Structures are given as C-alpha cells and as structure tokens.
Amino acid sequence: MTETLKPENADQVLDAVKWAVSEATPLEVRGSGTKEGFGRPVQAGRVLDLSGLAGISAYDPGELVLTAGPATSMFEIEQALDAANQELAFEPMDLGSLYGLGEGTGTLGGVIAANLSGPRRIKAGAARDHFLGFQAVSGRGEVFKSGGKVMKNVTGFDLSKLMAGSFGTLAVMTEVTVKVLPRPEKTRTVLLFGADDATAVGALCHALGSSFEVAGAAHLPAAVAARSNVGYVRDAGTSVTAVRVEGPGPSVEHRCTALRDLFGKFGPVEELHSMNSAALWREVRDASFLADDWIEKQVWRASVPPMQGAGVGAKLRAALGGEAFYDWGGGLVWFALDPRADAGAAEVRAAINDCGGHATLVRAAADVRQAIEVFQPQPGPLADLSKRVKEAFDPEGILNPGRMTAGV
C-alpha cells in the first residue's frame, strides 16, 4: 500500500521533502489527483498529498491579483472571481470531464503546473503569462520564491515561466499568485455552418488576422458538433465553425456584424449570445466532446501552425482513423482514436513532423503512457538543458520521477 504524507502547511512540506532527500525516497506530488492521468505514470512509492494547502489567502479585485494555496479548487477560485465580476483570462482547461471525474475538481496549482490554457490563449496568452509568483520547496529541500504579489515585479530571474508546465518535477509549490482581469461586458459567437476542415481553418485564420480582436476560434466537424449541448450547434447537422468576440456591447455588436459578413462568403451563419456562447466555449475548452461515452478513446492534442491544422487532422485520420476537432484557429488539434498499444505515437509524430509542431498524449491507460513518450521528444541540446535544469532543482530525482520523461 502506498504511504501518503499529508502536510498541513509550508513548513511541513519542507520537512517532508527534506526527509525524502535524506532517505532518497521518490515522491508523487499530488493536489486533488485529477491530473494523475496526464503525463507518464510517476515512479514513486510515496505520495506527497498537498490537499491541506488550500484556500485563498489574499485577493484584491482592485489590484487584479489573487494568492492561494496550490490545492485550492478551481471551483473556489471561480466563485471568488465571479463575485467580483473577474476571471482568469487564460481560461484554464478543466480536465475533469475528459477523465470522467466531474467538473471543478482541479486545483490552481495543477493548472499552473500543467500550464493549462483554453480557447482565449490566442488573445490573452498562456497560463504562464498570468503566473505572477510563487513560494516553493525545491528537490534539494530548500525554500525559495520568485515573482511577487503585485502586477509589476521584475526582480531577479522569472522562475514562474520555468515552473509553469514543469508538472511538479522541479519543486513543490506552497503558494501561488496569479493575475486576474475584469470579465468582458458582453460575449457573442458567430457560427459558420457546413465548411470542410480546410475551408474552416482558412476562414478562422482570416478572422484572426483581422482587426476584430477574436477571443476564440474553433472548428467542429459534424460528428463532433452533434455531441454539443448547445442546440444551435448540436442540431445543425453539419460542421460548425465558431468565432468569439468580447468587450463593450456596441463594439461586440459591430464586430459580430463584420464577422457575419466575412463568414457569409463561406456558407450560412448564425450568432450565439451570452449563455450559449459560454456553454459552447466551455465545451471547446474542456474537450468535453471526447468525454462520456468516448472515455475509452485515446486522446492526443497537437500544437501546430494554424494554417497546417486541417492538413495534420487529415493525416491523422488517414493513418489512424479516429476524429479531430480544432481550437486556436486550427493551431490546436484534438484527436481521438480507438485504443492501440502504442497510441499511434509514431503516426502522430510523423503527421506533425513537417510543420514543426508538438503533440502530447492526454488520455490513455497507464501501461500505454508508461511505454511511450507522452510529451514531444526534445532535440538533443534542449533535452540536455532540461536535464541540467532538473538536476539543479532536484539532484536526487525525488519529485515526480518519470512524469515527463523516462527516469526523470
């Protein structure tokens, strides 16, 4: 039976890591456990359960800054922000539905550790761009911090960028500070019906290159659109291409009119208002089209140049069957396939090779994730640099060993 260490504060986290270093005992760093299936299985006999480090410790809506424990649930974060009519502008993905765990079960620390960003990334940037600072315990058993609790803080190295996306392999965060922003006054979505993948991605790229400040750009082939809970999308009977605009009411109305004219050249158009827009973009954000009855499917996400997205999707379907949908104007390809022993890794890497993209296996059984490279293999010089960074922060390799690459 796996032994669990459950610290209640930062000092106890430090004690636990120091003990692990002295005993050369690897630790699986865990918040709520909702991202256990994201990445390779951790090779550790003990769990460092951070669920005791939860709660918002500081939130000043006027300063646009929020500080919380790493295990603070995203449900609690969103409730606090909703009350002040604010949001995390990078629109963090909720992996709960994709893993069959329910919505709102993830944590703020998990979002940052995995650098999870949603559809608004094309406008607002990634999670790491909104990560202002943190306090942590390194794999050396040393306390350190970076950044601060104010919007302007550029002292020293920006280690926040390094920690975001490190999947708990460099340090154990004990406090996280993020930037928040006011929620847009109005949100609307323009829909284009019936476009094939290539036409749709071309239309999305045209919209993204316009002056209309697009805040979401996705394409759902017909079979994917049919699994939406939004009536206009589900009942269309065709593919649905969606572009979101946000901001002051008159500006949103003007931009929607212009986008309807732009999309009208490609096929029939429709418009979603606030509630339906929010529901559709939650589905895109969380890839919930691939949840529920599709839970047995293996799922990849590939980041590619937007204009290459439709071509990559076509290559994947030709090689592996399955189906795809597109976010980030075609720059993010979600692809689901029937289970395979290797999850089609060679075919996926080959499909993105020519365009310089990278692909991550987001959902598969543990034995599959153990057998292949879940994350995009790094070129030799970059892999060497990553190894040196890991050794600098965690020389004994006790934090989430094997999570990102075999043995590391």
N, C-alpha and C positions, 0 to 999 in steps of 0.2 A: 504494500500500500504506500502511495506517495505521501511523504511528510509535507505538511504545509506550515510555513512560517507566516504569521499574520501580524505585522507591526501596526501600531495604532498612531504613530507619529513619525516625524522625520528622524528623530534620534534613534528610534527602534529600527528604522530602515538601515541606518548607518551600522548599528550593532549587528544586524543580520548579515549585511554584506561583508563586514569585517570578519565575522565568524566563517562565512563561506570561503573567503580568501584564505584564511588560516588553515581551513580543512580541505582546501582545493575541491570544494563541493559545488558543482554547477547548479544554477537556479533558473527556474522558469518564471519570468516576471509576468504577473497577470493582474489585470484590473477586474473587470466583470467576466472575462473569459469569452466574450462574444467574437473575438478575432483569433481564437485558437486555431481555426481552420484556414487562416490567411498567412501564408508563408509555409516553410518546411516545418515538420514536427520538431519541437525542441528536445534536445538530448540532455535531459536533466532529471535527477532523482527527487528533487525537492522543488516546491512551488513557493515563490515569494508573493503572497496574496496582498495586494495593495488596497483592498476594498475599504480598509479603515481610514484611508487618506482621502476622504470625500468631503464635499461641501464647498460652497462659495465663501471665500474668506474676505474678498473685497470686490465691490462692484460700484463704480461711479459712472452712471449714464452720461453725466456731463463731460467726463474725461474720456469716454469711449474706451474704457479699459476694464477687464474682468480678470480676477485672480481666483483660482480654485485648486483644490486637491486633484491629483491625476485621476482618481477613481470617481470623481463627480459625474453622475449620469448626464448624458446629453438631454434627457427629458427635463432634469432640473435646470440645466443651463438654458434651454429654450424657454422654459416657463418664466425664468427671471428676465430674459431678454424680451419676451412677448409683453410683459407687464410694462416695460419701458419703450415699447414700440421700436425695438432694435433687433439686430440679428448678427450672426457670423456670416460675413459677406461671401466667404469662400464656399458656403453651402455644403457643409460636411456630409459625406455619404453615410448612411446608416446601413451597415451590413447585416442587421438582424433578419430582415426578410429573406435575403439571399441564403442565409444559413438556417432558416426555419426557426429563429429564436424570438421573433416578435420585434416590433419597432421600439425605439427609445431605450434600448438596453445597453448601448455602447457608452463609452466614457470619453471625457475630454482628453485625457492622457492618451487613450488609444487612438483617437482621431489624429492627434499630433504625431504620435509615434509611427503611424502608418501614412501620414501626410495625405489624408483622405480629402479630396476636393470634389465638388459637384459641378453641375452644368454652368454655374456662374464663373468658373475658373477662367473662361475665355475673356471675361471682363475684369474680374476682381483679383485674379491671381490665385495661387495655391494656398493651402493651409500654412505652409512655412512662411508665406509673405505676411501673415496676420499673427504670427507667433512672436510675441514681444520679448519674452524672457522666461526663465525657469530657475528652480533650485533642484539639485540632484546629488546623488551619490554615485561616484564612478566605480568601475570594477576593481579599482585599487583600494576601495574602502575610504575614499576621500570625498568630503563635501565640497561642492563648487556651485557657482551660479553664473548666469550670463544674462545680458539684457537688463530689463528693469520693468517697473510698473507705470511707466509713462510712455506716451506716444513717441517722444523724441529721446532716444537713448542710444548713442553710437560709441560708447566707451568700450575699448578692447575688441577682442575677436567676437564675431557674431556666431556663437556656437548654436544658437537656436536653429539656424539653417542646417547645421550638421545633425542635430538631434531629430529634426523632423524627417521621418522616413527611415529612421535607424532601427525601428522595431524592437526597441529595448535592448539592443545588443551592445550599447556603449555605456549607458548609465541608467540608474533608476531615478526617474523624476519624482520629486516630492511636492512640487508646487509648479503651477503653470499659469502664465499670464498671456492673454490674447487681446487683440484689438477687436472692438465691436463697432458697428455702424448703424445709423438710423435705417429703419425699414422703408422701402420705397412707398410713396403715397399711393401709387396705382401700378398694377401689373396686368398686362394683356398679352395674349399669344395669337399670332397669325398662323393659320394652318393651310398647308397646300396638300391637296389630295391627288393620289394616283401617279406620282412621279416615280420612275425607277431609281435605283440607288445612285447611279452616276449623275442623272439629271438633278436629283435632290441635293446631292453634295455640292454640285456646281451652283445651285440656287442659294444654298446656305453660305457658301464662300462669297458669293456676290453680296449677300446681305451683310456678312461680317466685314466686308471691305467697304461698305457704305458709311455714311455719316449718321446712321440711325441708332448707334450705341446699343447693339444687340447684347442681351444678357443671358441668352440661352439659344442653342441651335442644334436641333436633333432630327434624326430621320428614323422612322419606324416602318419597316416593311409590313405588308398587310397582315401576315400571321402574327407578328409581334403586336401591332396596333390592336388586333382583335382581343388581346388579353388586358387591355387597359380598363380601368374602372370609370373612365370619363366617357360619357355617352357619345359625344361628337366623334371621339377617336375610335372607340370600340365598335360602333355601328357603321363606320364609314364604308367597310367592305373593301377598302383599298389601302395602299400605303398612306402614311401621314407624315408630313414634314412640318416641323414646328419651329417658330422663331419667337422669342420672348423679348418684350421691351418693358422697361420700368422707369418710374420717375414721376414728376408732377403731371397731373391729369391732362392739361392741354397738350403738353409735349408728347405724352404717350399716345393720345388720340391722333395727333399729326403724324407721328412715326408709323403707327399702325396703318393709317390710310396709305402712306407711301409704300409700305411693305406689301400691302394687299395689291397695289398696282404692280409692284415688282414681281410678286409671285403669280399674279394673274396671267402672265405671259407663259407660265408653265402648266397651268391647269386650274381647276376650281379651287376657291379659297373660302375660308371661314375664320371666325375670330372667337377666342375664348376670353372671358372676363375673369375677374379675380379668383373666385373659388375654384373654378375648373382649371384655370392656369396653375394654381398652386398644387392641385391634385396631380395634374399631368407631370409637372416638373419634379415632384416627389418620386413619382414612378421612374422617371428617367434617372434621377439622382441615385436611387437605391437599386437600380436594375431589377426592380420587382417583377418585371415581365418574365424573369427567369427563375422566379421563386415558386412556391406552392407545388403544383403538380410536376414542375420541372426540377425539383430539388435533386433528383438523381443525375441530372446532366452535369458534365464538367464545364466549367466556365473560365474563359480567358478574357483579359482586357488588353488591348494593344494600343499604344500611343504612336501615331504616325502623322506625317504632314497631312493636313485636312484634305487636300485635293487627291491624295492617294488612298483615302479611306475606302471608297467604293471598290477600287481595284483589289485592295487587300481582302475585303469581305468576299469578293468573288473568288479569289484564290483559295481562301479558307474553305468555302463551301464546295469548290471543285475537288479539293484534296481530302476533305474530311466529312462532307455532308454538313449537317447542323444548320444553324441560322445565326444571323448577326443583326444588330442594330447599332446606330451611330449617335454619338454625342460630340460636343466640342466642334461642331461644324463639319464632322467627318474625321476629326483628329483623334477621337477615341472610339475604337471598335470593340463592342462587346460581342463575344462569340460563344455559343453553347453547342456542345456536341455530345453524342452518346458516349458512355464511359469506354475508355481504352486504357490498356495497361500503362501506356506512356503519355496519355492525354493528348496525343498528336503533337508532342513538343517539337519534333523535327520539322513537321509540316508548317506549324505556326511560325517558327523562327525563319523558315525559308520564305514564307509569304511576306514577311516584313523586311527581309534582308536587303533588298534593292533600294528601299526608301529610307533606310536608316532609323527605323522605329525600334520600339522595345515592347516586349509582351510579358505579362505576369499571369500565372495560373492562379485564379482567385478562388475556385472551388473544385475540389477533388478529394477522394478518400486519402487518409493519412499515408497508406502504403504507396500510393501514386506520388504524392508530394515528397515522400522520402526518397523515391527512386530517381527523380529528375530535378533539373534546375527550375525552381518555381519562378525566380526572378531572372530577368535578362542577363545572361553571362556577360561579364565585363571584359573589355580588351585587356591584354596583359599589363600594360602600365597602370591603368586605372585599378585593376584588381590588386596590384602591388601596393598602390596608395591606400586603398581601402583596408588592406591587411595591416599596414603600418598605423593607420588611424585606430583600428580595433585594438592593436597591441598597446597603443599609447593610453587608451582609456581603460582597457580591460586585459591586461597582460596575461592573466591566468585563464582567460576564456570562461569565466563563470556565469556571465549574463546571457541568457537565451542562446546557448551554443547550438549551432546548426540551423537557426531560424532563417537566416538569409542565404547562406551557402554551407555546403557540407563541412562539418568540423569547425565552423567559425561562428 
